Amino acid sequence: MTGTQRVPGIRAPWITGLVLFLLLAVAAGVYMARPRDFSPVPQSVLDARRETTVAASQAVARSLNGGLSSLAEIATVVDESMQQRNKALLIPFRKRIWKALYVVDRSTRAVVAQVGEPAQPAVLGEPMPAEAGMRLAQVGTSNQIVQYTPVGKPSEAKYLLVGHLDPNRLTDLLAVAGPQSAWLLDNNGSVIAGPNNSAPPQGVIAPAAEPGESSAGSRAQRNADRTEVVAWTSLPGKAPANALNWTVVSNQATTDTNAPADDSRRRAITLSIALATLTVFVFLGLYLLVLRPIGRLGRGASPRLGEAGRIAEAQAHVRRTQSEEK
């Protein structure tokens, strides 16, 4: 046996492992430093503002739908009175919630009976509605919510009963979300009802996906030198209120905030450097304590003369030692 036996190389796997772990440390730092949404206000505060805004929108929707239901009940009485006396009976209802209450002929637009403020049949548009509903219309210099319902069977109705509702009546319902910080907006962001001494927050109109779908949300934002929580929700509940694409929004200043800054990027970089440093030290210790001794052992166990040569050299050494002792 005169051939030389080589120990398999282990340096290449060590280098490969070192590079892979360094790349893993860098990847972890990049992942943790990615941009993320951050709110300076606790989630509980955001949820509370959204819940009160939803409660206000539910109250508004119930009021609008309830007003239309009351109008339908009055239309039943009007229909009976017109059949019996050929005259609409409206006098008993003049102190109801509507500023103007009147009966209009659908074909001629002639007003056949009215109480309250002067009738404005032009706000019903063209063509005249055939079914019950409501809309926002400008009457004079102010906005009013116009509610209407057929008198008699919708398919045979010759007349419409119309009521003009003052949007300011909804202000008390909006106060559920804040006495001076809640508004009812149309789908263009114009104020229908709300406090007159302040303006609603911008950019919070609920997206109108499909008629009847409701959406709600809240967020924190800076306004001048204060942090405020803004919430919004579209009118929920049943038709026709939930199909108007109107939105209730509210805002409220808050001092309940989280940490003033998000230092996640700095922490991610620190973690990445720490992982890379730890990787280098671990692989350096592995090299010094394991790989280098193995390498030395391999070199010492592979002499040029092989196993037979080592035996012969040992025997010769023993003979030399014995002859020197004699």
TORVEX-716673 format. One line per 10 residues: their letters; for each residue z, y, x of C-alpha. Coordinates in steps of 0.5 Angstrom, whole numbers. Example, Ala and Ser with C-alpha at 12.3 -4.5 7.8 and 13.67 -1.06 7.14 Angstrom:
! TORVEX-716673
as> 16 -9 25; 14 -2 27
This chain:
! TORVEX-716673
mtgtqrvpgi> 0 0 0; -3 6 4; -5 10 -2; -1 17 -4; 2 17 -11; 2 24 -14; 7 26 -19; 4 29 -26; 3 36 -26; 8 40 -31
rapwitglvl> 7 47 -29; 1 48 -34; 5 46 -40; 11 51 -38; 6 56 -37; 3 55 -44; 10 54 -47; 12 61 -44; 5 65 -47; 6 62 -54
flllavaagv> 13 64 -54; 12 71 -52; 6 71 -57; 11 69 -62; 16 74 -60; 11 80 -61; 8 77 -68; 15 77 -70; 16 85 -68; 9 87 -71
ymarprdfsp> 11 83 -78; 18 86 -79; 15 93 -77; 9 93 -82; 10 99 -87; 14 97 -93; 16 101 -99; 23 104 -99; 27 108 -104; 33 113 -102
vpqsvldarr> 36 111 -109; 40 105 -110; 36 100 -115; 42 100 -120; 40 108 -121; 33 107 -122; 34 101 -127; 39 106 -131; 34 112 -131; 29 107 -134
ettvaasqav> 33 104 -139; 35 110 -142; 28 113 -142; 26 106 -146; 32 107 -151; 29 114 -152; 22 112 -153; 24 107 -158; 28 112 -162; 21 116 -162
arslngglss> 17 110 -164; 22 108 -170; 22 115 -172; 14 116 -172; 13 109 -176; 19 111 -180; 16 117 -182; 9 114 -184; 13 109 -188; 16 114 -192
laeiatvvde> 10 118 -193; 7 111 -196; 13 111 -201; 11 118 -203; 4 116 -204; 6 110 -209; 10 116 -213; 4 120 -212; -1 115 -215; 3 113 -221
smqqrnkall> 4 121 -223; -4 122 -222; -5 116 -226; -1 118 -232; -1 126 -232; -7 127 -227; -3 131 -223; 0 130 -216; 8 130 -216; 10 133 -210
ipfrkriwka> 16 138 -212; 21 133 -211; 19 131 -203; 19 139 -201; 25 138 -197; 23 132 -193; 22 132 -186; 15 135 -186; 13 142 -185; 7 141 -190
lyvvdrstra> 6 136 -195; -1 136 -199; -6 131 -203; -13 132 -201; -19 129 -204; -23 125 -199; -30 127 -201; -29 134 -202; -23 136 -198; -20 140 -203
vvaqvgepaq> -13 140 -204; -10 138 -210; -3 139 -209; 2 142 -204; 9 144 -202; 11 147 -196; 7 151 -191; -1 152 -193; -5 145 -192; -10 145 -186
pavlgepmpa> -14 139 -188; -19 141 -183; -14 138 -178; -16 131 -180; -23 131 -177; -29 128 -179; -30 123 -182; -24 123 -186; -19 117 -185; -20 111 -189
eagmrlaqvg> -13 108 -187; -6 110 -185; -5 113 -179; -2 119 -175; -5 124 -169; -3 130 -165; -7 137 -168; -6 144 -166; -4 148 -173; -5 155 -171
tsnqivqytp> -1 156 -165; 3 150 -165; 2 143 -164; 4 138 -170; 4 131 -171; -1 130 -177; 1 123 -181; -3 121 -187; -4 115 -192; -9 113 -197
vgkpseakyl> -6 114 -205; -7 108 -208; -11 102 -205; -14 104 -198; -21 101 -200; -21 105 -207; -17 111 -205; -20 118 -207; -14 122 -204; -10 122 -198
lvghldpnrl> -3 124 -197; -2 128 -191; 4 131 -188; 5 135 -182; 11 133 -178; 14 138 -173; 15 135 -166; 21 139 -165; 25 134 -169; 24 129 -164
tdllavagpq> 27 133 -159; 34 130 -161; 32 123 -160; 29 125 -153; 36 127 -151; 38 120 -151; 35 120 -144; 38 127 -142; 39 133 -146; 35 137 -142
sawlldnngs> 31 132 -138; 26 128 -143; 19 130 -145; 14 126 -150; 7 127 -147; 0 125 -149; -5 121 -145; -7 128 -142; 0 130 -140; 1 135 -145
viagpnnsap> 8 136 -148; 8 134 -155; 16 135 -155; 22 137 -150; 26 142 -147; 22 149 -147; 26 151 -141; 23 146 -136; 17 143 -134; 16 135 -134
pqgviapaae> 15 131 -127; 8 130 -125; 4 124 -124; 8 119 -129; 3 118 -135; 4 111 -136; -3 108 -135; -7 106 -142; -9 99 -141; -10 97 -148
pgessagsra> -8 100 -154; -1 97 -156; 1 95 -149; 7 98 -146; 9 100 -139; 15 103 -136; 17 104 -129; 22 109 -125; 22 112 -118; 26 117 -113
qrnadrtevv> 22 123 -111; 24 129 -107; 24 136 -111; 25 142 -107; 32 141 -104; 34 135 -108; 33 128 -110; 31 126 -117; 30 120 -121; 24 120 -125
awtslpgkap> 22 115 -131; 17 114 -136; 15 109 -141; 10 109 -146; 12 108 -154; 13 101 -155; 14 98 -162; 9 97 -168; 3 100 -170; 1 106 -170
analnwtvvs> 6 109 -166; 5 104 -160; -3 105 -160; -2 113 -159; -2 112 -152; 4 117 -151; 9 117 -146; 16 119 -145; 18 121 -139; 25 124 -136
nqattdtnap> 28 126 -129; 35 127 -127; 38 129 -120; 42 124 -116; 47 124 -110; 47 117 -110; 43 115 -105; 42 110 -99; 41 111 -92; 37 117 -91
addsrrrait> 32 114 -86; 29 107 -86; 29 105 -78; 26 98 -79; 20 100 -74; 25 101 -69; 29 95 -71; 23 91 -71; 21 93 -64; 28 92 -61
lsialatltv> 28 85 -64; 21 84 -61; 23 86 -54; 30 82 -54; 26 76 -56; 21 77 -51; 27 78 -46; 30 71 -48; 24 67 -47; 23 70 -40
fvflglyllv> 30 68 -38; 30 61 -42; 23 59 -38; 26 62 -32; 32 58 -32; 28 52 -34; 23 53 -28; 29 54 -23; 34 48 -26; 29 43 -28
lrpigrlgrg> 21 44 -25; 23 46 -18; 28 40 -17; 23 35 -20; 17 38 -15; 21 37 -9; 23 30 -11; 16 28 -12; 14 31 -5; 19 27 -2
asprlgeagr> 18 21 -5; 10 21 -3; 10 20 5; 3 19 8; 5 11 10; 7 9 3; 12 4 1; 11 -1 7; 11 5 12; 17 7 9
iaeaqahvrr> 20 0 10; 17 -1 17; 20 6 19; 27 4 17; 27 -2 21; 24 1 27; 30 7 26; 35 1 26; 32 -2 32; 33 4 36
tqseek> 40 5 34; 42 -2 36; 38 -1 43; 42 6 44; 49 3 43; 48 -3 48
